[in-house]
Amino acid sequence: MGSSGSSMLRPAAGRSSLVVAALMLMGAGPVSAGATSSAGSHPDLSGVWTWYIEAGKSPFARAGGGAELPFTAEGRKKVDEYRALVTPTSDNPGAHCLGSGMPESMMFSGGYPMEIIQRPEQITVVYEAHSEIRRLYLGTKIIPESDRLPARNGYSTAHWEGQELVVETASLKEQEDQGYAHSDQARISERYRLTRDPKGVKVLVAQMTLTDPLFYTRPVTAEKKWALDPKGILLPYECNEEAWLDRLEQLKKQQAGPPVAGQH
């Protein structure tokens, strides 16, 4: 997204930028013919998905190209205040091991893959970046809005409309610290469908609509595509490990005490 408001990611142990780039360029290999769930009524979205790269297109571009987001005066004011606060130090949530939150966790995630685990009553989405997890609840698993707690990824409900999965997310926290800044009144709608490209690669397409009258003068739309990686796995993302090891070194030095005069 390239926005100065985006959540930058702290590199995770075990996955180098070269591996990420390779995953992005490789796309997906051969896939099995089955495209529906065991129930046979809906597509099976299960598996590990990596960025789908189209020639000349950004994999996380907003619909309509790079046009400025249609902020309200209040939305622009809050975003500008946030950027003025963090820009001098280059601080960002990812550098402090805080996940992106919606919709950036879905739209960006730093090029890391995601895994979908599909059950009839719940679809779980695990983003390798920061090990962020979204749970999309269906049917009787959905709880009343009065019982939902605000979170950076919100609370997501889902249902099927034919071969498309429709996801509605609300109960969000206000966030100025991502490329799609929004208030706590924001609502995000996603529509997922499976397709194949001319080379036969299995592609998952998501269309996102962000509605937030406090931050935007009109709905914001974007599209994201992933390619299935049949042999893909998610690697551990231990963002806090480096900070913990640094802390242990500090404790060892404190325990040893100051150097004794005359010793080297």
C-alpha positions as CSV (number, residue, x, y, z in Angstrom):
1,M,0.0,0.0,0.0
2,G,2.9,2.3,0.5
3,S,1.0,4.6,2.8
4,S,2.8,6.2,5.7
5,G,0.0,5.2,7.9
6,S,0.5,1.5,7.2
7,S,1.6,-1.0,9.9
8,M,5.1,-2.0,9.0
9,L,6.1,-5.6,9.9
10,R,8.9,-6.7,12.1
11,P,10.8,-9.5,10.4
12,A,9.9,-12.9,11.9
13,A,12.4,-15.6,12.8
14,G,12.5,-18.3,10.3
15,R,11.4,-16.6,7.1
16,S,13.7,-14.3,5.1
17,S,12.6,-11.7,2.6
18,L,14.0,-14.0,-0.1
19,V,11.6,-16.8,0.9
20,V,8.7,-14.4,0.9
21,A,9.7,-13.1,-2.6
22,A,9.9,-16.6,-3.9
23,L,6.5,-17.5,-2.6
24,M,5.1,-14.4,-4.3
25,L,6.7,-15.3,-7.6
26,M,6.1,-19.0,-7.6
27,G,2.3,-18.8,-7.3
28,A,0.6,-22.2,-7.1
29,G,1.5,-25.6,-8.5
30,P,-0.9,-28.3,-9.6
31,V,-4.1,-28.6,-7.6
32,S,-6.5,-31.4,-7.1
33,A,-9.7,-31.3,-9.0
34,G,-12.0,-31.1,-6.0
35,A,-13.3,-27.5,-5.6
36,T,-16.1,-28.1,-3.1
37,S,-16.3,-28.9,0.5
38,S,-17.1,-32.4,1.8
39,A,-20.7,-31.3,2.1
40,G,-20.6,-30.7,-1.7
41,S,-22.6,-27.5,-1.5
42,H,-19.9,-24.8,-1.1
43,P,-16.4,-24.2,-2.4
44,D,-13.6,-25.5,-0.1
45,L,-11.3,-22.5,0.6
46,S,-9.1,-24.6,2.9
47,G,-5.3,-24.4,2.3
48,V,-2.3,-22.1,2.3
49,W,-2.6,-19.1,0.1
50,T,0.1,-16.7,-1.1
51,W,0.0,-13.5,-3.0
52,Y,-1.2,-13.7,-6.6
53,I,0.9,-11.4,-8.7
54,E,-0.5,-10.1,-11.9
55,A,1.8,-8.4,-14.4
56,G,1.7,-4.6,-14.0
57,K,-0.7,-4.7,-11.0
58,S,-0.1,-4.3,-7.3
59,P,-1.5,-7.3,-5.3
60,F,-3.0,-4.9,-2.7
61,A,-4.1,-2.0,-4.9
62,R,-7.3,-0.1,-4.1
63,A,-10.0,-0.3,-6.7
64,G,-9.7,2.8,-8.9
65,G,-5.9,2.8,-8.7
66,G,-3.9,5.0,-6.3
67,A,-6.4,7.7,-5.8
68,E,-6.4,9.5,-2.4
69,L,-8.8,8.0,0.1
70,P,-12.0,10.0,0.4
71,F,-11.5,11.2,4.0
72,T,-14.0,13.3,5.8
73,A,-12.5,16.4,7.5
74,E,-12.6,14.5,10.8
75,G,-11.0,11.4,9.4
76,R,-8.2,13.5,7.7
77,K,-7.6,15.4,10.9
78,K,-7.1,12.2,13.0
79,V,-4.9,10.6,10.4
80,D,-2.7,13.7,10.1
81,E,-2.4,14.0,13.9
82,Y,-1.3,10.3,14.1
83,R,1.3,10.7,11.3
84,A,2.7,13.8,12.9
85,L,3.1,11.9,16.1
86,V,4.9,8.9,14.8
87,T,6.7,10.1,11.7
88,P,9.7,11.7,13.5
89,T,10.6,8.4,15.1
90,S,9.3,6.0,12.4
91,D,7.3,4.2,15.0
92,N,4.6,1.8,13.8
93,P,2.6,-1.0,15.4
94,G,4.5,-3.8,13.6
95,A,7.8,-2.7,15.0
96,H,6.2,-3.2,18.5
97,C,4.8,-6.7,17.6
98,L,1.3,-5.5,17.2
99,G,-0.8,-7.0,14.4
100,S,-2.2,-4.9,11.6
101,G,-6.0,-5.3,12.3
102,M,-8.7,-5.2,9.7
103,P,-8.8,-4.6,6.8
104,E,-5.0,-4.3,6.6
105,S,-4.4,-7.8,7.9
106,M,-6.4,-9.1,5.0
107,M,-5.3,-6.6,2.3
108,F,-1.6,-6.4,3.1
109,S,0.2,-8.6,5.8
110,G,3.6,-7.7,4.3
111,G,3.6,-10.4,1.7
112,Y,3.3,-13.3,4.1
113,P,0.9,-16.1,3.3
114,M,-2.3,-17.1,5.1
115,E,-4.0,-20.4,5.9
116,I,-7.7,-21.0,5.8
117,I,-9.3,-23.8,7.9
118,Q,-12.9,-24.4,6.9
119,R,-15.6,-26.0,8.9
120,P,-19.4,-25.7,8.4
121,E,-19.9,-23.5,11.5
122,Q,-16.6,-21.6,11.5
123,I,-13.9,-20.5,9.0
124,T,-10.5,-19.7,10.6
125,V,-8.0,-17.5,8.8
126,V,-4.4,-17.5,10.1
127,Y,-2.1,-14.8,8.7
128,E,1.5,-15.7,9.1
129,A,2.4,-12.1,9.8
130,H,2.2,-11.7,13.6
131,S,0.3,-15.0,13.7
132,E,-2.9,-12.9,13.5
133,I,-6.1,-15.0,13.6
134,R,-9.6,-14.2,12.3
135,R,-12.6,-16.4,13.0
136,L,-15.5,-16.1,10.7
137,Y,-18.7,-17.4,12.4
138,L,-21.6,-19.0,10.6
139,G,-25.1,-20.0,11.7
140,T,-25.5,-20.9,15.3
141,K,-22.0,-19.9,16.2
142,I,-22.9,-16.2,15.8
143,I,-23.4,-14.4,19.1
144,P,-25.5,-11.2,19.6
145,E,-23.9,-7.9,18.8
146,S,-24.4,-6.9,22.5
147,D,-22.0,-9.7,23.5
148,R,-19.2,-8.8,21.1
149,L,-16.0,-7.1,22.3
150,P,-14.2,-4.5,20.1
151,A,-10.9,-5.7,18.6
152,R,-8.5,-4.6,15.9
153,N,-9.8,-7.4,13.7
154,G,-13.3,-6.9,14.8
155,Y,-16.0,-9.6,15.0
156,S,-16.8,-11.4,11.7
157,T,-19.9,-13.2,10.6
158,A,-20.2,-15.1,7.4
159,H,-22.8,-16.8,5.1
160,W,-22.8,-18.3,1.7
161,E,-24.6,-16.7,-1.3
162,G,-24.3,-19.4,-3.9
163,Q,-20.6,-20.0,-4.6
164,E,-19.5,-16.8,-2.8
165,L,-18.6,-16.5,0.8
166,V,-19.9,-13.2,2.2
167,V,-18.2,-11.9,5.4
168,E,-19.4,-8.9,7.5
169,T,-17.0,-7.4,10.1
170,A,-17.9,-4.8,12.8
171,S,-17.0,-4.3,16.5
172,L,-13.7,-2.7,15.4
173,K,-11.5,-0.4,17.3
174,E,-10.6,3.0,15.9
175,Q,-7.3,2.8,14.0
176,E,-5.3,5.5,12.5
177,D,-2.3,3.3,12.3
178,Q,-2.9,1.5,9.1
179,G,-3.4,2.2,5.4
180,Y,-7.2,2.0,5.7
181,A,-7.6,4.1,8.8
182,H,-11.1,3.9,10.3
183,S,-13.3,4.7,13.3
184,D,-14.9,2.2,15.7
185,Q,-18.1,2.7,13.6
186,A,-16.6,1.1,10.5
187,R,-18.1,-1.9,8.8
188,I,-16.2,-4.1,6.4
189,S,-17.9,-6.4,3.8
190,E,-15.8,-9.0,2.0
191,R,-16.9,-11.3,-0.9
192,Y,-14.7,-14.4,-1.6
193,R,-14.9,-16.5,-4.7
194,L,-12.7,-19.1,-6.3
195,T,-11.5,-19.0,-9.9
196,R,-8.6,-20.0,-12.1
197,D,-6.3,-17.9,-14.2
198,P,-5.4,-18.8,-17.9
199,K,-2.6,-21.0,-16.7
200,G,-4.9,-23.0,-14.5
201,V,-3.7,-21.6,-11.2
202,K,-6.4,-21.7,-8.5
203,V,-7.0,-18.1,-7.4
204,L,-9.0,-16.8,-4.4
205,V,-10.5,-13.4,-5.1
206,A,-11.7,-11.1,-2.4
207,Q,-13.6,-7.9,-2.9
208,M,-13.6,-5.6,0.1
209,T,-15.9,-2.6,0.9
210,L,-15.1,-0.4,3.9
211,T,-18.0,1.8,5.0
212,D,-17.3,4.4,7.7
213,P,-19.3,7.7,7.7
214,L,-17.1,9.2,10.4
215,F,-13.9,8.8,8.4
216,Y,-15.0,8.6,4.7
217,T,-17.3,10.5,2.5
218,R,-18.1,7.3,0.5
219,P,-17.4,3.6,0.8
220,V,-13.8,2.5,0.0
221,T,-13.4,-0.6,-2.2
222,A,-10.4,-2.8,-2.9
223,E,-9.7,-6.2,-4.4
224,K,-7.1,-8.8,-3.2
225,K,-6.1,-12.1,-4.9
226,W,-4.3,-15.1,-3.6
227,A,-2.9,-18.2,-5.3
228,L,-3.2,-21.6,-3.7
229,D,0.1,-23.2,-2.6
230,P,-0.7,-26.9,-2.3
231,K,2.6,-27.6,-0.5
232,G,2.7,-24.4,1.5
233,I,3.0,-24.2,5.3
234,L,3.0,-21.3,7.7
235,L,6.3,-20.7,9.6
236,P,6.4,-19.5,13.2
237,Y,6.3,-15.7,13.5
238,E,7.9,-15.0,16.9
239,C,8.0,-11.2,16.8
240,N,8.8,-10.8,20.5
241,E,11.7,-13.3,20.5
242,E,14.4,-10.8,19.6
243,A,13.2,-8.4,22.3
244,W,13.2,-11.2,24.9
245,L,16.7,-12.4,24.0
246,D,17.9,-8.8,24.3
247,R,16.3,-8.6,27.7
248,L,18.0,-11.8,28.9
249,E,21.4,-10.3,27.9
250,Q,20.6,-7.2,29.9
251,L,19.7,-9.3,33.0
252,K,23.0,-11.3,32.6
253,K,25.0,-8.1,32.6
254,Q,23.2,-6.8,35.6
255,Q,23.7,-10.1,37.4
256,A,27.5,-10.0,36.7
257,G,27.7,-6.5,38.1
258,P,30.2,-3.8,37.1
259,P,33.7,-4.9,36.0
260,V,36.3,-5.1,38.8
261,A,39.1,-2.5,38.6
262,G,42.2,-3.9,36.9
263,Q,40.4,-6.8,35.2
264,H,40.0,-6.9,31.5
